Amino acid sequence: MIPCAVFCCLAQCSFAAQRYVADAANAMGTLMIVATLLSFVLPFVLLLRDARPEPVFWCCCAIVSLLPYSPALMLMSLTSLLARRRDRSRTLRAIVAGSVVSVWAETRDAYHPADSSFWHMVFAKPGTGTNGVPLVPLTDDLTIVIFAIVAAMTETLVAVLIGLHIRSKAALDEADARVNAARHHAENLQTDLNNQQLADAIAAEAHDTLAHSLSLIALNASALQTEASHLPDSAQARTLAQKAEDIRRQSAGALDEAHSIINMLRDPAQAWRQLGPSTSTSLTRESLDDLITDVRNSGMQLNTWIDISQISTLDDDIAKVAYRAVQEGLTNARRHAPGTPVSLEVAAAPQDGVHIHISNPVPADREATREAVPPAPDMPASATTPSAPSSIAPAQAAAPVSGTPASGKPSSRTGALPSPDPASRRETPPGVPEARNGAGLPGLVARVRSAGGTCRYGVDERHVFHVDVTLPWHG
């Protein structure tokens, strides 16, 4: 665009300067020399047409009006202005001004003497106006002026139409973008609606099945406690009554949790609030004591080694992941190795991060068919992992632990998890948790990884299953 404007201005200026060539020393000759030089510079004002189209247009109008230039420079700026501004009054004002300047520039050239006029050259007889032969027009001056005016109006019309076309195309693209955004938003709303309908159906089904079953468990536990109170007073009767009370209390708590989850399915806003860290689902001394007490009351033989400090400064999200890691590890041991002793180690400090290790022997009746379990997907097969002796020691000498806490300082208790043969991946060994569509230990691995930690699990050569989790202190 700029080279074209330079050429048009230079061509028109060269025609206008023809009559001053013989006497270039006078004022008009000097003006023509300056105008010729400026024709290489002034068209570069078009570089500003994107950011400031209106000032550029009026500046080009002034240049074309004052200097013997072609209106092409002004018409280019007019097209840019109409393409970038949609105000009606501004559009009309620019079209009128552009038409006037274009007519002025073309008629100014048409009124020049025949040997210094572009339009006279257009209407010149063949063979005249060159090689010293005087120019002889084919028609009179009035016809040439009228033709110049018509040409000026045609040029302006073409520039206006091009500008309006560009503006309309931009408006169409913008409208298409709005339509696509609205369609995408409607699709998202429909997806959210379908998901919410599915969540409501799941909530209703859970309420009709899971909540009903838990209610029956609590009711039967209360009946069992009542029957136990009618037995002769003995240690066995008291134990039975206590166990019945524990079952009733735990089933009542599970029923409350089930109702809470059902309400979360029905109310996503409440779900986001409940999924946030809380004192009951974060790693604190109180929540850890309550969890250990509940596990021991359920009959699990649990040996613990707890070493935590400054736990109140632990990141809330990390604290929730750590609590869920302990909970899932103990639940996994109770589900897959019932009746076996379990060792729990929890170490937490700002300089070392959080280190959780849970181990339990694989049941003896399942060892004959046991196969090694590979490390979690995010860990190499040769990575160090916990190892434990064949028997579980008291709490102060819990199962040996290996792993690298978040600080990078290795534990003083080490061992190695054997690298399993790839064929061992074909079947999950008895006594070892299975993947349940992201639930259980595979789900724990994903949750720990999202928090910036590592989670490994597997069976060592002593037939002891280990879960080892390390987490940073800050998320």
C-alpha positions as CSV (number, residue, x, y, z in Angstrom):
1,M,0.0,0.0,0.0
2,I,2.7,2.5,0.9
3,P,4.8,1.9,-2.3
4,C,1.6,2.3,-4.4
5,A,0.9,5.6,-2.6
6,V,4.5,6.8,-3.2
7,F,4.3,6.0,-6.9
8,C,0.9,7.8,-7.3
9,C,2.1,10.9,-5.5
10,L,5.4,11.0,-7.4
11,A,3.7,10.5,-10.8
12,Q,1.2,13.4,-10.2
13,C,3.9,15.6,-8.8
14,S,6.1,15.0,-11.9
15,F,3.3,16.1,-14.2
16,A,2.7,19.3,-12.2
17,A,6.4,20.1,-12.2
18,Q,6.8,20.0,-16.0
19,R,6.1,23.7,-16.5
20,Y,8.7,24.7,-14.0
21,V,11.5,22.6,-15.3
22,A,12.9,25.5,-17.4
23,D,13.0,27.9,-14.4
24,A,13.6,25.7,-11.4
25,A,15.2,28.6,-9.4
26,N,11.8,30.3,-8.8
27,A,9.6,29.7,-5.8
28,M,7.3,27.2,-7.5
29,G,10.2,25.2,-8.9
30,T,11.6,25.0,-5.4
31,L,8.2,23.9,-4.1
32,M,8.0,21.2,-6.7
33,I,11.4,19.9,-5.7
34,V,10.4,19.8,-2.1
35,A,7.1,18.1,-3.0
36,T,8.9,15.5,-5.0
37,L,11.2,14.7,-2.1
38,L,8.3,14.6,0.4
39,S,6.5,12.1,-1.8
40,F,9.0,9.5,-0.7
41,V,8.3,10.3,3.0
42,L,4.7,11.4,3.6
43,P,3.0,8.1,2.5
44,F,4.6,6.4,5.5
45,V,2.0,8.1,7.7
46,L,-0.2,5.2,6.6
47,L,1.7,3.0,9.1
48,L,-0.4,4.7,11.9
49,R,-3.7,3.9,10.2
50,D,-4.5,0.9,12.5
51,A,-4.0,2.7,15.8
52,R,-5.2,6.2,14.8
53,P,-7.2,6.0,11.6
54,E,-9.1,9.3,11.9
55,P,-6.1,11.6,12.5
56,V,-4.2,9.8,9.7
57,F,-7.2,10.5,7.3
58,W,-7.4,14.2,8.1
59,C,-3.6,14.5,7.8
60,C,-3.7,12.8,4.3
61,C,-6.6,15.2,3.3
62,A,-4.3,18.2,4.2
63,I,-1.3,16.7,2.3
64,V,-3.3,16.1,-0.9
65,S,-5.0,19.5,-0.7
66,L,-1.8,21.5,-0.3
67,L,0.7,19.5,-2.4
68,P,0.2,18.4,-6.1
69,Y,-0.3,14.8,-5.2
70,S,-2.7,12.1,-6.4
71,P,-5.8,11.5,-4.1
72,A,-4.7,7.8,-3.8
73,L,-3.0,8.6,-0.5
74,M,-6.1,10.1,1.0
75,L,-8.4,7.4,-0.4
76,M,-6.2,4.7,1.2
77,S,-6.6,6.4,4.6
78,L,-10.3,6.8,4.0
79,T,-10.7,3.0,3.4
80,S,-8.8,2.3,6.7
81,L,-11.0,4.8,8.6
82,L,-14.3,3.3,7.3
83,A,-13.0,-0.3,8.1
84,R,-12.1,0.5,11.7
85,R,-14.7,3.0,12.8
86,R,-18.5,2.3,12.9
87,D,-19.9,5.6,14.0
88,R,-22.4,6.8,11.4
89,S,-21.8,10.5,11.7
90,R,-18.0,9.9,11.5
91,T,-18.5,7.8,8.4
92,L,-20.6,10.4,6.6
93,R,-18.2,13.2,7.6
94,A,-15.3,11.2,6.2
95,I,-17.0,10.3,3.0
96,V,-18.0,14.0,2.3
97,A,-14.5,15.2,3.1
98,G,-12.9,12.5,1.0
99,S,-15.1,13.3,-2.0
100,V,-14.3,17.0,-1.8
101,V,-10.6,16.4,-1.6
102,S,-10.6,13.9,-4.4
103,V,-12.5,16.2,-6.7
104,W,-10.2,19.1,-5.8
105,A,-7.1,17.1,-6.6
106,E,-8.3,15.7,-9.9
107,T,-9.8,19.1,-11.2
108,R,-6.6,20.9,-10.1
109,D,-4.6,18.6,-12.4
110,A,-7.2,19.0,-15.2
111,Y,-6.9,22.8,-15.1
112,H,-3.1,22.7,-15.5
113,P,-1.7,23.5,-18.9
114,A,-1.8,20.6,-21.4
115,D,1.9,19.7,-21.1
116,S,1.8,19.5,-17.3
117,S,-1.5,17.7,-16.8
118,F,-2.1,14.0,-16.3
119,W,-5.6,14.1,-17.6
120,H,-4.6,16.0,-20.8
121,M,-2.0,13.3,-21.4
122,V,-4.8,10.7,-21.1
123,F,-6.8,12.5,-23.8
124,A,-3.8,13.4,-26.0
125,K,-3.7,12.5,-29.7
126,P,-1.3,9.7,-30.5
127,G,2.2,10.9,-31.2
128,T,1.8,14.3,-29.5
129,G,3.2,15.4,-26.2
130,T,6.4,13.4,-26.6
131,N,9.8,14.0,-28.3
132,G,9.2,17.7,-28.5
133,V,5.9,17.5,-30.3
134,P,3.3,19.7,-28.6
135,L,0.4,18.0,-26.9
136,V,-2.9,18.1,-28.8
137,P,-5.9,16.9,-26.8
138,L,-8.7,14.9,-28.5
139,T,-11.4,16.9,-26.8
140,D,-12.0,20.3,-25.2
141,D,-10.9,21.3,-21.6
142,L,-14.5,21.2,-20.2
143,T,-14.9,17.5,-21.2
144,I,-11.5,16.7,-19.6
145,V,-12.6,18.5,-16.4
146,I,-15.9,16.7,-16.3
147,F,-14.2,13.4,-16.8
148,A,-11.7,14.2,-14.0
149,I,-14.6,14.9,-11.6
150,V,-16.4,11.7,-12.6
151,A,-13.1,9.8,-12.1
152,A,-12.7,11.4,-8.7
153,M,-16.1,10.4,-7.5
154,T,-15.6,6.9,-8.9
155,E,-12.3,6.5,-7.0
156,T,-14.0,7.7,-3.8
157,L,-16.9,5.3,-4.3
158,V,-14.5,2.4,-4.7
159,A,-12.6,3.4,-1.6
160,V,-15.8,3.7,0.4
161,L,-17.1,0.3,-0.8
162,I,-13.8,-1.4,0.1
163,G,-13.8,0.1,3.5
164,L,-17.4,-0.8,4.2
165,H,-16.8,-4.4,3.0
166,I,-13.9,-4.8,5.3
167,R,-16.0,-3.4,8.2
168,S,-18.9,-5.8,7.3
169,K,-16.5,-8.8,7.2
170,A,-15.1,-7.9,10.5
171,A,-18.5,-7.5,12.0
172,L,-19.6,-10.9,10.5
173,D,-16.5,-12.6,12.0
174,E,-17.3,-11.0,15.4
175,A,-20.9,-12.1,15.2
176,D,-19.7,-15.7,14.3
177,A,-17.4,-15.6,17.3
178,R,-20.3,-14.5,19.5
179,V,-22.5,-17.3,18.1
180,N,-19.9,-19.9,18.6
181,A,-19.3,-18.7,22.2
182,A,-23.0,-18.8,22.9
183,R,-23.3,-22.3,21.4
184,H,-20.3,-23.5,23.4
185,H,-21.9,-22.0,26.5
186,A,-25.2,-23.7,25.8
187,E,-23.4,-27.0,25.3
188,N,-21.6,-26.6,28.6
189,L,-24.9,-25.8,30.3
190,Q,-26.5,-28.9,28.8
191,T,-23.6,-31.0,29.9
192,D,-23.8,-29.6,33.4
193,L,-27.5,-30.2,33.4
194,N,-27.0,-33.8,32.3
195,N,-24.3,-34.3,34.9
196,Q,-26.5,-32.9,37.6
197,Q,-29.4,-35.1,36.5
198,L,-27.0,-38.1,36.7
199,A,-25.8,-37.0,40.1
200,D,-29.4,-36.7,41.3
201,A,-30.1,-40.2,40.1
202,I,-27.0,-41.6,41.8
203,A,-27.9,-39.7,45.0
204,A,-31.5,-41.1,44.9
205,E,-30.2,-44.7,44.3
206,A,-27.6,-44.3,47.1
207,H,-30.3,-43.0,49.5
208,D,-32.5,-46.0,48.7
209,T,-29.8,-48.6,49.0
210,L,-26.7,-47.6,50.8
211,A,-28.4,-45.4,53.5
212,H,-31.0,-48.1,54.0
213,S,-28.4,-50.8,54.5
214,L,-26.4,-48.7,57.0
215,S,-29.6,-48.0,58.9
216,L,-30.3,-51.7,59.1
217,I,-26.8,-52.3,60.4
218,A,-27.2,-49.7,63.1
219,L,-30.6,-51.1,64.0
220,N,-29.3,-54.7,64.3
221,A,-26.3,-53.5,66.3
222,S,-28.6,-51.8,68.8
223,A,-30.7,-55.0,69.0
224,L,-27.5,-57.1,69.5
225,Q,-26.4,-54.7,72.3
226,T,-29.8,-55.0,73.9
227,E,-29.6,-58.8,73.8
228,A,-26.1,-58.8,75.2
229,S,-27.4,-56.8,78.2
230,H,-29.7,-59.7,79.0
231,L,-26.9,-62.2,79.2
232,P,-25.3,-63.2,82.6
233,D,-22.7,-60.7,83.6
234,S,-19.3,-61.9,82.3
235,A,-16.3,-60.6,80.4
236,Q,-17.5,-62.1,77.2
237,A,-21.0,-60.5,77.6
238,R,-19.4,-57.1,78.3
239,T,-17.1,-57.5,75.3
240,L,-20.0,-58.4,73.1
241,A,-22.0,-55.4,74.3
242,Q,-19.0,-53.1,73.7
243,K,-18.5,-54.5,70.1
244,A,-22.2,-54.0,69.4
245,E,-22.0,-50.5,70.6
246,D,-18.9,-49.9,68.4
247,I,-20.7,-51.3,65.4
248,R,-23.8,-49.1,66.1
249,R,-21.7,-46.0,66.6
250,Q,-19.6,-46.6,63.5
251,S,-22.6,-47.5,61.3
252,A,-24.4,-44.3,62.5
253,G,-21.3,-42.3,61.6
254,A,-21.1,-44.0,58.2
255,L,-24.8,-43.2,57.7
256,D,-24.2,-39.5,58.4
257,E,-21.3,-39.5,56.0
258,A,-23.4,-41.2,53.3
259,H,-26.1,-38.6,53.8
260,S,-23.4,-35.9,53.5
261,I,-22.1,-37.4,50.2
262,I,-25.7,-37.7,48.9
263,N,-26.2,-34.0,49.7
264,M,-23.0,-33.2,47.9
265,L,-24.2,-34.9,44.8
266,R,-27.4,-32.9,44.9
267,D,-25.8,-29.5,45.6
268,P,-22.5,-28.9,43.7
269,A,-21.9,-25.6,45.5
270,Q,-22.1,-27.3,48.9
271,A,-19.9,-30.1,47.6
272,W,-17.1,-27.7,46.8
273,R,-17.3,-26.3,50.3
274,Q,-17.3,-29.7,51.9
275,L,-14.4,-31.0,49.8
276,G,-12.2,-28.2,51.1
277,P,-9.9,-29.0,54.0
278,S,-11.5,-29.3,57.5
279,T,-10.2,-30.2,60.9
280,S,-11.9,-33.6,60.7
281,T,-10.3,-34.5,57.4
282,S,-6.9,-33.0,57.7
283,L,-3.8,-34.4,59.4
284,T,-3.9,-33.0,62.9
285,R,-3.1,-34.6,66.3
286,E,-6.7,-34.8,67.1
287,S,-7.9,-36.3,63.8
288,L,-5.0,-38.8,63.8
289,D,-5.8,-39.9,67.4
290,D,-9.5,-40.3,66.5
291,L,-8.7,-42.3,63.4
292,I,-6.3,-44.6,65.3
293,T,-8.8,-45.1,68.1
294,D,-11.6,-46.0,65.6
295,V,-9.3,-48.5,63.9
296,R,-8.2,-50.2,67.1
297,N,-11.8,-50.3,68.3
298,S,-12.7,-52.2,65.1
299,G,-10.3,-55.0,66.3
300,M,-7.2,-54.2,64.3
301,Q,-3.9,-54.8,65.9
302,L,-2.2,-51.5,65.1
303,N,1.4,-50.5,66.1
304,T,2.1,-46.8,65.7
305,W,5.2,-44.6,65.5
306,I,4.2,-41.0,65.4
307,D,6.6,-38.1,65.2
308,I,5.0,-34.8,64.2
309,S,6.0,-31.2,65.0
310,Q,4.6,-27.8,64.1
311,I,1.7,-29.6,62.4
312,S,-0.4,-26.4,62.5
313,T,1.9,-24.8,59.8
314,L,1.3,-27.6,57.4
315,D,-0.4,-26.6,54.1
316,D,-4.2,-27.3,54.3
317,D,-4.4,-29.2,51.0
318,I,-1.3,-31.3,51.9
319,A,-2.8,-32.0,55.3
320,K,-6.0,-33.3,53.7
321,V,-4.0,-35.6,51.3
322,A,-1.9,-36.9,54.2
323,Y,-5.0,-37.7,56.3
324,R,-6.6,-39.5,53.3
325,A,-3.3,-41.4,52.8
326,V,-3.3,-42.7,56.4
327,Q,-7.0,-43.5,56.2
328,E,-6.7,-45.4,52.8
329,G,-3.7,-47.3,54.0
330,L,-5.4,-48.6,57.1
331,T,-8.6,-49.3,55.2
332,N,-6.7,-51.3,52.6
333,A,-4.9,-53.3,55.3
334,R,-8.2,-54.1,57.1
335,R,-9.9,-55.1,53.8
336,H,-7.2,-57.2,52.3
337,A,-5.4,-58.6,55.3
338,P,-7.9,-58.9,58.1
339,G,-6.5,-60.2,61.4
340,T,-2.9,-59.3,60.6
341,P,-0.9,-56.8,62.7
342,V,-0.5,-53.4,61.0
343,S,2.4,-51.0,61.5
344,L,1.8,-47.2,61.0
345,E,4.6,-44.6,60.9
346,V,3.8,-40.9,60.5
347,A,6.7,-38.4,60.5
348,A,6.0,-34.7,59.8
349,A,8.2,-31.7,60.2
350,P,8.7,-28.5,58.2
351,Q,12.3,-29.4,57.2
352,D,11.5,-32.9,56.2
353,G,7.9,-32.8,54.9
354,V,5.4,-35.5,55.6
355,H,6.3,-39.2,55.5
356,I,3.7,-41.9,56.0
357,H,4.5,-45.6,56.0
358,I,2.0,-48.4,56.5
359,S,2.9,-52.1,56.4
360,N,1.3,-55.4,57.1
361,P,2.2,-59.1,56.4
362,V,0.4,-60.8,53.6
363,P,-1.9,-63.5,55.1
364,A,-0.2,-66.9,55.3
365,D,-3.0,-68.7,53.5
366,R,-2.4,-66.5,50.5
367,E,1.4,-66.5,50.3
368,A,1.4,-69.6,48.1
369,T,-0.1,-67.8,45.2
370,R,1.4,-64.3,45.9
371,E,3.2,-62.4,43.2
372,A,5.2,-59.3,43.5
373,V,3.3,-56.0,42.9
374,P,5.0,-53.4,40.8
375,P,5.7,-49.9,42.2
376,A,3.2,-47.1,41.6
377,P,3.3,-45.8,38.0
378,D,5.1,-42.6,38.9
379,M,8.1,-44.4,40.4
380,P,10.9,-46.4,38.7
381,A,11.0,-50.1,39.5
382,S,14.4,-49.8,41.0
383,A,13.4,-47.1,43.5
384,T,14.0,-47.7,47.2
385,T,11.0,-48.7,49.2
386,P,10.1,-50.0,52.6
387,S,11.2,-53.4,53.8
388,A,10.0,-55.1,57.0
389,P,11.0,-58.1,59.0
390,S,8.7,-61.1,59.0
391,S,7.2,-60.2,62.3
392,I,5.9,-56.9,63.5
393,A,7.6,-55.4,66.5
394,P,6.0,-53.2,69.2
395,A,5.1,-49.6,68.6
396,Q,8.5,-48.2,69.3
397,A,10.1,-50.6,66.8
398,A,7.6,-50.4,64.0
399,A,8.2,-51.9,60.6
400,P,11.4,-50.6,59.0
401,V,10.8,-47.7,56.7
402,S,12.6,-46.5,53.7
403,G,11.7,-43.7,51.3
404,T,12.7,-40.1,50.8
405,P,10.7,-37.5,52.6
406,A,9.9,-34.3,51.0
407,S,13.1,-32.7,52.3
408,G,15.2,-35.2,50.5
409,K,16.7,-36.7,53.7
410,P,16.5,-40.5,53.7
411,S,15.0,-42.4,56.6
412,S,17.3,-44.3,58.8
413,R,15.5,-47.5,58.1
414,T,16.0,-48.8,54.6
415,G,15.1,-51.7,52.4
416,A,14.4,-52.4,48.7
417,L,11.4,-53.4,46.8
418,P,12.3,-56.1,44.2
419,S,11.7,-55.2,40.6
420,P,8.9,-57.4,39.4
421,D,8.9,-59.4,36.2
422,P,6.5,-57.8,33.7
423,A,4.5,-61.0,33.6
424,S,3.6,-60.4,37.2
425,R,1.5,-57.5,36.1
426,R,-1.1,-59.8,34.6
427,E,-2.8,-60.7,37.8
428,T,-3.2,-59.0,41.2
429,P,-2.0,-61.3,44.0
430,P,-4.4,-62.3,46.8
431,G,-4.1,-60.0,49.8
432,V,-3.0,-57.1,47.7
433,P,-5.4,-54.3,46.7
434,E,-6.9,-54.2,43.2
435,A,-7.4,-51.1,41.1
436,R,-11.0,-50.1,41.2
437,N,-11.3,-47.5,38.4
438,G,-9.1,-45.0,40.2
439,A,-10.2,-45.9,43.7
440,G,-8.1,-47.4,46.5
441,L,-4.3,-47.2,46.2
442,P,-4.2,-46.2,42.5
443,G,-6.5,-43.3,43.4
444,L,-4.2,-42.4,46.3
445,V,-1.2,-42.4,43.9
446,A,-3.0,-39.9,41.7
447,R,-4.0,-37.7,44.6
448,V,-0.5,-37.7,46.1
449,R,1.1,-36.9,42.8
450,S,-1.2,-34.0,42.2
451,A,0.0,-32.6,45.6
452,G,3.6,-32.8,44.5
453,G,4.5,-36.0,46.4
454,T,5.2,-39.6,45.7
455,C,3.4,-42.8,46.6
456,R,4.8,-46.3,46.3
457,Y,3.3,-49.6,47.3
458,G,4.3,-53.3,46.9
459,V,5.3,-56.6,48.5
460,D,8.9,-57.2,49.6
461,E,10.8,-60.5,49.8
462,R,9.6,-61.1,53.4
463,H,5.9,-61.2,52.2
464,V,5.1,-57.8,53.8
465,F,3.0,-55.3,51.9
466,H,4.0,-51.7,52.2
467,V,2.5,-48.3,51.4
468,D,5.0,-45.4,51.5
469,V,3.9,-41.8,50.9
470,T,6.0,-38.6,51.0
471,L,4.6,-35.2,50.7
472,P,6.1,-31.7,50.7
473,W,5.3,-29.3,53.6
474,H,3.9,-26.7,51.3
475,G,1.7,-27.3,48.2
